[in-house]
Amino acid sequence: MSGFLHIEEPPVRALPRFALWQLGFRPFYLLAGTFGALSALLWGLQMGGHLGMTYLADPLWHAHEMLFGFALPVIVGFLFTAGRNWTNQPTPTGGRLAALAALWLAGRLAVMTPWPMTSALLNAAFPLAAAIALAIPFVRARNRRNYFFVALLVAFALATLVVHLHAMGRLALPGWAGIGLALDVVLFILAVMAGRVVPMFTNNGVPGANAQRRAWLEKVALGSLLALLALDVLQAPIALLAGVAAIAALAHLARWCLWQPWRTLRTPLVWVLHAGYAWLWIHLALRAAAAVGWVTNSVATHALTTGALGLLVVGMMTRTSRGHTARPLRADRWDVACYVLVAAAGVVRVLVPPLLPAATAQAWLAAALLWAAGFGLFTVRYLPVLTRPRLDGKPG
């Protein structure tokens, strides 16, 4: 992973003024930011009783769109961008990249139509197409270390099929099983990518930080997440799930502490990633608590989605957008505003409902508005960045 922020390629003489399709992060970060803002705003208004949209009223589809409409394009954009550096092979650009973006968009529109099979096929096709596009450079470069990302994208396709087929009455397995599988995949991907980049970014961005990794702890931290995924698929006993989640929480807390998060407080481009990762081990602790009935599953889930996913995504999108367009690796006031808004959304969504149950509906709406403001601000701020060529004249 080291050095993926600086992709070295021979310069070309003339680059198009419109650069949206030059590398995977550009369209998919922009689409995810836009969709994240609009979907959260609509969901908050629906839950507050201000809309009457049947589609938005179903929590299953809210969860589906958070994962497949928001998290998945960010993951695909990141993997296409980093994958090119890992393999020194091309990943989709130009027309192929535009076609993949159109396929993602078709899936978002299809879930609101009366054609469930079309929706199922389109939503499964996007992660499968992304998996194939990623597998080609990996195989050419014999980059076996990262083959598992291809398998995880295939797992996304299986997860969305479970949701759709259950909704059509063609599968006895509950739709929430597909959501659970997708959540476990997102959790594992966040943990892997954070482990690769957060210590490096910390040491590069904070002199003397001395962020460290321990090989044995890495195996425990990631292995425990794979164990959780397997236990969820096998529908293991609650006590076993609680025990493994507790072990995972401790492992990821220890991992986070080795990264020296307290040394990053004056560097927003770094502390936002540490704050996001803190929500990851909090999620695991809450998941253990939820398994024994101490908190609700919703609280644990939103610690992952609104907390860890939200902050890690906005932090990585701002940093990689800056790095891959040859801009200074320094957060400006607009970036910091994005971080604060998304962080506040996580705090409100996770803490207010259990502490003040009477204010739950207001907390949902407030969190949705904060999230929408954060990602809306990102979209407006980075629209010109993501659609214009790199400042140094290089492709990408």
Phi and psi in degrees as a GROMACS rama.xvg file:
@    title "Ramachandran Plot"
@    xaxis  label "Phi"
@    yaxis  label "Psi"
@TYPE xy
-55.1575  130.973  SER-2
85.0112  10.1062  GLY-3
-69.6414  -13.1498  PHE-4
-72.4349  -16.8926  LEU-5
-125.372  92.1666  HIS-6
-86.9364  114.886  ILE-7
-90.0798  119.304  GLU-8
-140.869  155.42  GLU-9
-61.1007  134.842  PRO-10
-68.4604  150.607  PRO-11
-109.799  158.822  VAL-12
-75.0511  -36.7135  ARG-13
-137.313  126.748  ALA-14
-113.347  145.201  LEU-15
-64.5132  146.561  PRO-16
-68.5451  -28.3932  ARG-17
-98.8319  112.379  PHE-18
-110.41  14.9689  ALA-19
-57.9186  -32.8167  LEU-20
-101.97  20.2494  TRP-21
-84.0798  -22.6241  GLN-22
-160.167  151.31  LEU-23
-58.542  -33.7752  GLY-24
-65.0127  -28.6973  PHE-25
-62.7623  -61.7523  ARG-26
-69.8239  -37.3453  PRO-27
-75.4224  -31.6325  PHE-28
-67.2529  -41.2731  TYR-29
-66.4107  -42.315  LEU-30
-65.9835  -42.477  LEU-31
-65.4784  -41.712  ALA-32
-62.446  -44.189  GLY-33
-64.2501  -48.423  THR-34
-66.3082  -40.0466  PHE-35
-59.9047  -41.1761  GLY-36
-68.5132  -49.6746  ALA-37
-68.3942  -43.8765  LEU-38
-67.0558  -40.5249  SER-39
-65.0974  -39.9291  ALA-40
-63.1075  -45.8714  LEU-41
-64.8131  -40.456  LEU-42
-64.1327  -44.3927  TRP-43
-61.5469  -41.7447  GLY-44
-65.6551  -38.0515  LEU-45
-64.0063  -47.5719  GLN-46
-67.3553  -25.2687  MET-47
-83.5983  1.58983  GLY-48
81.7969  17.1369  GLY-49
-96.1108  -7.05442  HIS-50
-130.206  166.797  LEU-51
-131.73  45.8856  GLY-52
-94.9769  117.124  MET-53
-58.3418  -42.2629  THR-54
-58.4459  -46.0654  TYR-55
-74.0887  -19.1603  LEU-56
-74.298  -13.7288  ALA-57
-93.0228  114.996  ASP-58
-58.9058  -27.6247  PRO-59
-61.3183  -41.8936  LEU-60
-77.4509  -29.1038  TRP-61
-60.2828  -47.0311  HIS-62
-64.2747  -42.5476  ALA-63
-59.5089  -44.9602  HIS-64
-74.6103  -29.9859  GLU-65
-61.9938  -38.3701  MET-66
-84.2132  -49.4358  LEU-67
-90.4861  -23.1757  PHE-68
-93.2377  -27.9528  GLY-69
-111.73  -58.3628  PHE-70
-66.9509  -44.2465  ALA-71
-61.5758  -46.6979  LEU-72
-63.2584  -33.2877  PRO-73
-63.2017  -44.88  VAL-74
-61.8008  -45.2437  ILE-75
-64.3663  -45.2484  VAL-76
-59.9987  -41.9407  GLY-77
-65.8366  -45.1023  PHE-78
-67.1494  -38.7124  LEU-79
-62.3561  -37.191  PHE-80
-76.0301  -50.6614  THR-81
-68.6157  -35.623  ALA-82
-60.8077  -32.1847  GLY-83
-65.9118  -35.7374  ARG-84
-77.2378  -37.2363  ASN-85
-61.8798  -33.2882  TRP-86
-110.232  -15.6916  THR-87
57.9899  30.3361  ASN-88
-122.236  151.968  GLN-89
-70.3422  143.177  PRO-90
-111.936  169.545  THR-91
-53.8074  132.871  PRO-92
-139.042  174.899  THR-93
57.558  -132.188  GLY-94
-62.9517  -37.2482  GLY-95
-65.7365  -40.6135  ARG-96
-66.948  -40.7305  LEU-97
-63.6326  -37.9964  ALA-98
-64.9089  -39.8584  ALA-99
-65.8311  -39.9777  LEU-100
-63.9562  -39.2146  ALA-101
-65.2425  -35.9007  ALA-102
-65.7617  -42.5038  LEU-103
-59.9821  -45.3752  TRP-104
-63.6601  -39.3546  LEU-105
-60.8395  -37.8715  ALA-106
-64.3264  -38.2857  GLY-107
-66.5073  -37.578  ARG-108
-75.5242  -35.7993  LEU-109
-65.2731  -32.1419  ALA-110
-67.0124  -14.2006  VAL-111
-99.7317  7.72266  MET-112
-102.546  166.92  THR-113
-85.3156  23.2271  PRO-114
-117.433  80.5879  TRP-115
-63.6271  -35.5978  PRO-116
-68.1301  -39.2108  MET-117
-60.7397  -43.6006  THR-118
-60.9313  -44.2345  SER-119
-60.7452  -46.1703  ALA-120
-66.3995  -41.9885  LEU-121
-66.4515  -42.0356  LEU-122
-71.8361  -29.1413  ASN-123
-79.136  -30.034  ALA-124
-66.9534  -34.8713  ALA-125
-63.5692  -53.995  PHE-126
-64.8064  -30.582  PRO-127
-67.9576  -43.2283  LEU-128
-63.7643  -40.3507  ALA-129
-64.7077  -38.2296  ALA-130
-62.7051  -43.1485  ALA-131
-64.8877  -44.5935  ILE-132
-62.1596  -32.3466  ALA-133
-81.1361  -34.7944  LEU-134
-65.5574  -34.3193  ALA-135
-58.8259  -54.5543  ILE-136
-66.0099  -33.7157  PRO-137
-62.3535  -45.2224  PHE-138
-68.3266  -42.9909  VAL-139
-58.8477  -39.2746  ARG-140
-90.3812  -1.73635  ALA-141
54.3065  42.7606  ARG-142
-87.2688  69.0672  ASN-143
-64.9399  -25.9887  ARG-144
-57.5631  -28.2461  ARG-145
-112.171  11.7255  ASN-146
-58.382  -30.9446  TYR-147
-61.4923  -24.9946  PHE-148
-62.9697  -34.9657  PHE-149
-63.3207  -44.8537  VAL-150
-62.5584  -37.5456  ALA-151
-67.8227  -35.2621  LEU-152
-67.0483  -37.2548  LEU-153
-63.3929  -38.3875  VAL-154
-61.9463  -35.3532  ALA-155
-59.1104  -43.4484  PHE-156
-62.7155  -42.6898  ALA-157
-63.4805  -39.8168  LEU-158
-63.2103  -44.9713  ALA-159
-68.8138  -31.8559  THR-160
-64.8219  -38.3947  LEU-161
-60.2415  -45.1017  VAL-162
-62.0367  -48.2458  VAL-163
-69.07  -45.1564  HIS-164
-66.572  -35.4367  LEU-165
-65.1148  -42.5419  HIS-166
-61.8726  -28.8882  ALA-167
-86.6279  -2.41949  MET-168
76.6776  21.1257  GLY-169
-106.684  5.93212  ARG-170
-146.852  128.122  LEU-171
-71.9501  -28.1897  ALA-172
-60.8123  132.088  LEU-173
-65.4062  149.694  PRO-174
-60.5001  -31.5627  GLY-175
-66.0495  -19.2735  TRP-176
-65.7134  -37.9407  ALA-177
-66.2507  -39.2051  GLY-178
-64.3733  -41.9614  ILE-179
-61.487  -41.596  GLY-180
-63.0694  -45.2415  LEU-181
-63.6634  -39.0557  ALA-182
-62.3424  -42.4949  LEU-183
-64.9302  -37.7441  ASP-184
-66.3261  -44.9676  VAL-185
-60.4401  -44.3598  VAL-186
-58.0298  -45.2789  LEU-187
-66.2586  -42.6646  PHE-188
-63.5852  -43.5468  ILE-189
-59.359  -42.9839  LEU-190
-66.4507  -41.2644  ALA-191
-64.3216  -50.8937  VAL-192
-67.4192  -38.2672  MET-193
-63.4889  -40.3774  ALA-194
-63.0199  -29.9344  GLY-195
-80.483  -38.0595  ARG-196
-105.082  -33.4543  VAL-197
-63.7849  -47.127  VAL-198
-61.0525  -40.0441  PRO-199
-64.461  -48.1739  MET-200
-63.138  -35.4043  PHE-201
-64.3553  -48.3846  THR-202
-68.7632  -34.0281  ASN-203
-73.9522  -34.9697  ASN-204
-96.4644  -16.2158  GLY-205
-128.932  98.2033  VAL-206
-55.0406  131.673  PRO-207
78.7425  8.25392  GLY-208
-64.5631  -40.5124  ALA-209
59.6763  43.2141  ASN-210
-64.644  136.08  ALA-211
-127.243  162.782  GLN-212
-131.337  149.859  ARG-213
-122.079  125.511  ARG-214
-57.5243  -43.7885  ALA-215
-66.673  -36.4637  TRP-216
-70.461  -36.2554  LEU-217
-59.3773  -42.2366  GLU-218
-65.7042  -41.5466  LYS-219
-66.5308  -45.6608  VAL-220
-62.1461  -48.8773  ALA-221
-77.1191  -37.1997  LEU-222
-62.7226  -37.1491  GLY-223
-65.9503  -32.6295  SER-224
-71.2451  -38.4075  LEU-225
-65.3765  -36.2945  LEU-226
-63.6675  -41.5748  ALA-227
-61.1443  -43.3327  LEU-228
-58.8193  -46.4763  LEU-229
-63.6633  -41.6853  ALA-230
-64.8789  -36.6019  LEU-231
-65.5803  -43.717  ASP-232
-62.4913  -39.4312  VAL-233
-84.1551  -4.08168  LEU-234
54.2112  55.557  GLN-235
-69.9443  163.718  ALA-236
-58.2418  147.463  PRO-237
-58.6012  -41.5003  ILE-238
-60.665  -39.9252  ALA-239
-67.5318  -41.823  LEU-240
-60.1356  -43.9233  LEU-241
-62.6042  -41.733  ALA-242
-65.1964  -44.9801  GLY-243
-67.3814  -40.4409  VAL-244
-62.1422  -39.0049  ALA-245
-65.5853  -42.4841  ALA-246
-61.9949  -43.5494  ILE-247
-61.5544  -41.7987  ALA-248
-60.5308  -44.6444  ALA-249
-65.0037  -40.8139  LEU-250
-63.9915  -42.3374  ALA-251
-76.3456  -28.1855  HIS-252
-64.8237  -44.737  LEU-253
-63.2854  -40.8463  ALA-254
-59.8179  -46.8512  ARG-255
-61.6883  -42.7275  TRP-256
-63.2815  -35.6877  CYS-257
-64.1571  -20.4469  LEU-258
-85.5213  1.27491  TRP-259
58.5484  54.184  GLN-260
-61.2589  -30.3442  PRO-261
-67.2631  -15.4709  TRP-262
-85.569  -3.22931  ARG-263
-104.11  3.4594  THR-264
-63.4166  -22.1504  LEU-265
-96.0779  7.53601  ARG-266
-126.672  88.0403  THR-267
-55.8957  -35.934  PRO-268
-64.8712  -17.7558  LEU-269
-103.477  -44.4572  VAL-270
-64.2407  -27.4581  TRP-271
-62.4098  -35.1038  VAL-272
-70.816  -38.7914  LEU-273
-66.0326  -39.5302  HIS-274
-63.6816  -41.6437  ALA-275
-62.701  -41.5672  GLY-276
-69.3836  -30.1036  TYR-277
-58.8687  -39.571  ALA-278
-64.3725  -26.7837  TRP-279
-65.8101  -48.393  LEU-280
-73.9318  -27.6801  TRP-281
-63.8234  -42.2088  ILE-282
-55.9145  -45.2109  HIS-283
-64.8023  -39.6529  LEU-284
-64.6116  -42.6364  ALA-285
-67.2065  -32.4243  LEU-286
-65.4588  -39.7157  ARG-287
-63.684  -41.1666  ALA-288
-65.9861  -38.5789  ALA-289
-66.1671  -33.8321  ALA-290
-63.1798  -28.7365  ALA-291
-104.087  10.7327  VAL-292
85.4666  14.3749  GLY-293
-80.468  -31.7014  TRP-294
-135.606  170.082  VAL-295
-81.6954  155.931  THR-296
-60.8047  -32.828  ASN-297
-61.6797  -40.7557  SER-298
-61.6813  -46.5001  VAL-299
-64.1008  -42.7332  ALA-300
-64.2448  -42.6444  THR-301
-74.4312  -19.9291  HIS-302
-64.2692  -33.1024  ALA-303
-77.0933  -49.4942  LEU-304
-79.0077  -56.6573  THR-305
-74.1764  -32.1818  THR-306
-87.326  -76.1153  GLY-307
-64.2858  -51.8449  ALA-308
-61.2275  -47.6242  LEU-309
-58.5499  -49.692  GLY-310
-74.6308  -40.5238  LEU-311
-64.632  -38.0226  LEU-312
-67.0963  -49.9946  VAL-313
-66.5136  -33.8076  VAL-314
-67.6617  -44.7744  GLY-315
-70.7672  -36.5113  MET-316
-65.9744  -41.4685  MET-317
-68.8512  -42.3495  THR-318
-67.6515  -49.0971  ARG-319
-69.9919  -31.7672  THR-320
-63.0282  -40.2703  SER-321
-68.9153  -48.7617  ARG-322
-63.1158  -42.5903  GLY-323
-82.6815  -3.03603  HIS-324
-114.575  13.9552  THR-325
64.0423  32.6974  ALA-326
-97.5236  161.881  ARG-327
-59.1845  138.382  PRO-328
-83.4305  68.2019  LEU-329
-148.407  124.669  ARG-330
-70.3263  133.926  ALA-331
-95.5995  -175.548  ASP-332
-64.8637  -29.4202  ARG-333
-70.5737  -40.9707  TRP-334
-59.9684  -46.7842  ASP-335
-62.0622  -38.3384  VAL-336
-61.8795  -41.2253  ALA-337
-58.3624  -46.5917  CYS-338
-61.1971  -45.3951  TYR-339
-65.3821  -41.6631  VAL-340
-64.2857  -45.4601  LEU-341
-68.4182  -38.8858  VAL-342
-62.0869  -42.7816  ALA-343
-63.5666  -37.0511  ALA-344
-60.2953  -42.3943  ALA-345
-64.2256  -44.2009  GLY-346
-62.2974  -46.8744  VAL-347
-64.7509  -45.0125  VAL-348
-67.8534  -35.4062  ARG-349
-89.0083  -40.4125  VAL-350
-89.7692  -36.8602  LEU-351
-66.6305  -48.1258  VAL-352
-55.4792  -46.1819  PRO-353
-73.3002  -29.4327  PRO-354
-84.6926  -34.1216  LEU-355
-131.45  75.6003  LEU-356
-55.0358  -32.7637  PRO-357
-67.0451  -19.5286  ALA-358
-103.709  19.0345  ALA-359
-60.6324  -47.7623  THR-360
-62.2411  -41.1371  ALA-361
-65.5827  -36.0785  GLN-362
-65.868  -41.7681  ALA-363
-57.1994  -48.2341  TRP-364
-66.2447  -44.1776  LEU-365
-62.3492  -43.3702  ALA-366
-63.4104  -41.5473  ALA-367
-62.9342  -42.0579  ALA-368
-66.2442  -40.6057  LEU-369
-64.8023  -45.2109  LEU-370
-61.2877  -47.4573  TRP-371
-61.0092  -39.7246  ALA-372
-65.5889  -41.7747  ALA-373
-63.1782  -49.8951  GLY-374
-78.4756  -26.5054  PHE-375
-65.1758  -41.5882  GLY-376
-63.9107  -41.3692  LEU-377
-58.2528  -45.7016  PHE-378
-61.9082  -46.8312  THR-379
-65.011  -43.0437  VAL-380
-67.5672  -37.5563  ARG-381
-102.071  1.80669  TYR-382
-56.5046  -51.1797  LEU-383
-67.7157  -31.154  PRO-384
-66.0592  -43.4058  VAL-385
-81.4104  -14.6606  LEU-386
-106.524  -4.1646  THR-387
-110.998  156.863  ARG-388
-63.6188  162.684  PRO-389
-57.2207  148.309  ARG-390
-69.0614  -23.3575  LEU-391
-92.3019  4.41674  ASP-392
81.5012  -0.31213  GLY-393
-82.9122  158.324  LYS-394
-73.4198  157.715  PRO-395
